[in-house]
Amino acid sequence: MPLCAESPRHVEGCPLWGFRSAAWLALSLAVAVAVGLWRMEGGSVYEGARLTWLVSGEGHLPYQHRVLVPYVAGALQKLGLGTALQPVFSPLALDQVATALDTPPDLAAIFLLIEIGSLWGMLLAFRALAARCGSGEAASRIGALVLAALLLLPQFLSPTERLWYPSDVPAVLVVVLGYLALFCARPRLFDVVFLLGCLNRETSLFLLPVLLLLPSQVSGSKRPVIHAAALALAWAVIKAGIFFAFRGNHGYPIHPNIFLNIEILSSTRGALVSVALATVCAAVVVAVIRRGADVKVQAALKASVLLLGATLFAGKLDEFRVYSELAPVAVLVGLAAAQTRSGVLAAAKQSPVA
């Protein structure tokens, strides 16, 4: 059964079959492989978040709290998948990835597989998501490629170490799948995505405002407030269990970086960059909302304000990976802004000249 309610050949939010789809599958897979290799080969791991430690449950906090990908990788390693994957990934610079991430080649191969798989799934899901929000076939596919490019920004813009964490790309995949499930009125699928996201990173919580902001006929949730409250309780229970399980690990459960961020913003360069970005973002947001963009895009945009606020408190402003879950919304907003602008220009051309 297709994810959306319409026919699987329907353009709006559902995959199309044929040569173009086959070409898109091949292109998106190639992009996923290239981006995954670039991110991992050019990255490094935080000393307290060594991949072997995360797999064994001995990593520092809060990194060990993000158990989903490390534990899946550990289970696959025990099954011997890493050894089987080594000859497959060796031509793809597996040794360089293993060296960069300071991990055995068999485990590096599994993490590389998960990274590429998450990226590919993200590209396919975002294409469907953008189409569901009203973008055309070409625009939705271009938007997916732009999203992949945004995830490479840390490789160019990070002023310090280019840290790589196994939970980062899967967190973006969770956001995209969560939005897609809601926008396609599949609340039960949304529940599954949300609960898995709770095991991956804390920020799955910020999918709930989208559920509350969407009309029930769009999300398919009959009682969104009760639905969101139940999921928030589940999030709290899961997180409490994880916190309890790793309470003896080194580190702190939460790293508030608000004071460091204030220091960054108080510098001349930081203030100028912040004002410029805020101006551009405000202009785009106003354009999207005032011109009647899709209600789904508006809901995602408003919910992202809460995520951005949490990022300002807990994340480091100069560590660009902390914004990764905002990237899909940024691309959706950009596509919506381009679409509304093209609609306005088309209407202007069709109007009679006095």
N, C-alpha and C positions, 0 to 999 in steps of 0.2 A: 504493500500500500504506500503511495507517495506521501511525503511529509505534509503537503498541502491538500486541501479539500478538492481542488480542481483536478482535471485530467492531467496526467504526467506530461502531456505534450503542451500544456498551457504555459504561456510565457511568464505570467505573473507569479514569480516566486518558486516555480517548479522547473526541473531540468528538462531540456529539449533533447530529443534523440536525433542522431544523424551525424554527418561528416563534421559539421562545425562543433558539435559537442565532443566528438572524439578528438578533434584538434585541440579544443580547450582543455580536455582532460590531460592530454600529453603536455601542453604548454604549462599548465598549472603544476603538474608534477615536476617538470624541469625547473620551474621557478622555486618550488618548495625545496628541491635538492640543493640548488645553488644558494638560496638564502640560509638554509639550515647549516650547510658546510661553512659558509662565510661567517655566520654568527658563532659557531662552535670553534672553528679553527682560529678565529681572531679573538676569542674570548679567554677568560681565565676564571678560576673559581676562588671564592673567598676562603681563606684558610680554615675558618670554622665550618664551612659548608662543603668539605670535600665529598665527592660523589660516593666514595666507598663508605664514608661515615654516615651519609644520609641513608644509604641502602641498609646499613646495619643498625640504624636508629641512634647513632652516637653523635650526630651533628649538633652544632650550637643552635640555640634558640634565637630568633623565631623560625629559622630555616628548617629545622627538623619538624616543625608543626605541619609543613607542607608535604605530607607523606605519600600522596597518591602516586606520583610518577616514580620516586625512588623505590617504593615498595613493589610496584609493577615491574620495574627494571630488575630488582633483586630476584623476584619470582621467575622472571624469564631467564636470568643468568643461571639459576639453579637447574632449569630445564635444559640448559646447554645451547640456548638460542644464540647467545653471544659468540660462541665458538663457531657455530654454523654461519653466522653473518660476516665473520672476519674476511673470508675470501671474497665475499660480495662487495664489501665496502672498502677493501684495501685499495682498489684503483681510485677511490674517492678521497684519498688523503686521510685514511683512518688513523695512520700512525701520527700524523700531525695533530689531529683532533685529540687523540689520547695523550699526547705530550702537552698540548695546551691546557687540557683539563686535568692533567695529573691523575690519570685513572688507567687501569688495565685496558688493553685493546678490546677484550671481549665485552666488558661493561660499557666502554665508550661506544661500541657498535650498537648496543641496545639503546643507549640514550640518543644516539644519532638517528636510529630508526624511529623512536618516539618523537623526536624533534621534527623530522621530515614528515611523518604521518600527521602530526598536529598541524603543521603548516599547510599541508595539502588539504586536510579536512577544513581548515579555516578558510582557504581560498574558495573551495567549492561551496561551503555554507554561506560565505559572504556574498558570493555571486547570486545565490538564491535569495538572500536577505535583501540585497539592493534591488533586485527585480521585484520583490514583494513590496518594497516601498515606492514603487512607481518608476524606477529607472529602466531604461530600455536594455535590450540584450547586450549591445556593445558597451554601453555605459557601465552596466553592472560588472562586466568582465574587466573593464579598464579599472574600475574602482577596486576590485579585488587585487589587481597587480599593484595599485597605489598603496593599498594596505600592507602588502608584503614589503614594499620599499620603505614604508614608515618603520617597520620593525628592524630595518638595517641602520636607522639613524644613530643608535648608540655606537655603532662601529666607526662613525665619522665625527660625532659631536661630543662624545664623552670626554671630559677634561681629565679624568683620572683613569683608573683601570677599567677595561671593558669587561665587566663581570657578567658571567653567564650562569643562570640558574635554571634547573630543569622545569620549574613550575611556570616560567614566564609565558612561553608560547601556548601551552595548554590553557592558561588563564584567559588568553585572548580567544581561543577556540570555545571555551565555556561561555564567554560573553556573547559571541556570535550565535552559537547554538541556542542559548537562552532566549535571545531576542527573536530568533527565527521561530522557535517553538511558540512563543507568545503571539507573534505577528501572524502565524498560521493557525491560531486558535487550537493549540495542542497543549493544554495545561498539564496533563499527566506527563508528557514528554519533558515539559519545562521542569517538573518536580525532579525527574531523574537527573537532568543536567545540573540543576541547582545543587542537589545533594552530593553528586560527584564533585562539583566545584568546591563544596565545603571542605573536602579532603585535599584539594589542590592548593587553594590560597584563600585568605580571609575575605578577599574582596568579592567573593560570590554573593555576599550579602547585598551588594548594590544592584543586583538584578531585581530585587523586590520593589523598589520605587517604580520601575517600569510597569510591573504588574498592577500597581495601585493607580498609576497615571493613565493607563489605557482603558478605554471603554470596555465593559465586559463582553460586548458583542464582538470586539476585535480579539481579545485575549482568550475568549472561551471560558474564562473563570466566572462561575455564577455568583460567587461571594468573594470578591477579590480581597476585601479587608480580612476576613477570616482565613482565607487561603494564605495571604502574606504573613499573618500572625503565626499560623501553624508552621510555616517554613522558617520564620525567624526563630521560633522555639527550637525547631530541629537543628538549625545552625548553631544556636547557643549550646545545645546538648552535645553535638558533635565536637564543637570547639572545646568545651569543658572536658570532654573525655580525652581529647588529644593533649590538652594542657596538663591534665593529671598524669597521663601515660609518660610524658617526657619532663615531668617536673624536676627531675634530678639532673637534667642535662645542663651543660655550661651555657651561659648567656642569659638574656632577659626575654620574657615572653613578647614584649613590645618594645620597639626602639623609637621613642618620640624624637623627631628631628626638628621640631618646630623652632627651637632657638637657633639651630644651625641654618634653617631656612630664612629666618629673620636676618641673620648675619649676611647671607648671600644676597637677599633683596636689598639690604642697606648699602651695598657697594654700588658705585656709580654704574658699572657695567650691568650688574644684575637688575638695577632699577630701570635702566634704559631698555633692556631686553624685555623685561616684564611689561612695561608700559606699551611697547610696540606690539607684543603678542596679545595683550589684553585689548588693544584697539582693534586689531584685525579680527580677533575672535568675536568681539562685541558687534562689529559691523556685519559679520557673517550670520551671527545668531539673529540679529534684528531683521536682516534680509529674509532669512528662512521663515521666521515666525510671522512677520508682517505680511508676507506674500502667500500665506496659507499653505505652507508645506504640509506634507502628509502627517496626520496625527501621530503615526507611529514614530516618525523621525523626531517630532517635537517631544514625545514622551521620553525617548532615549536621550535627547539633548538635555532635558531638565533633570533627569536622574543623574546624568554625568556631573552636574554641578556638585552633588553630594559626594561623589567619588573623588572629584578634584579637591574638595575641602578636606577629606580624609587624607588624601595624598600630601597635601600641604602640611598636615600635622605629623604624619608618620613616615612619609617618604622623603628622600633627599632630592631637592629640586635640581641638583646638577647630575642626578643619576637618571638618565632618560628612560630606562626600562620601566620605571615605576608608573609611567604614563601609558603603558602599552594597552591597557584595557579601555583607554579613551580613544585609541586610534580608530577602531571600527566606527564609532559615533562621528568622529571628525570626518571620515570619508563619506559617511551617509549624509552628513550636513553639507559637505562640499558638492555631492551629487545633487542634493535637493536644491542648493543655491543655483547651480548651473541649470537645472531643469526649470526652476521658476523664472530665471533670467531669460532663457530661451523662449519660454512661454510668453513672457511679456513682450519680447522683441517680435515674436510671430504675430501676436495680437496687434501690435503697433503697425506692422506692415499690412495687415488685412483691413485696418480701419480706413475709412475714406478720408481723403485729404480735403480740407475745406477750401 
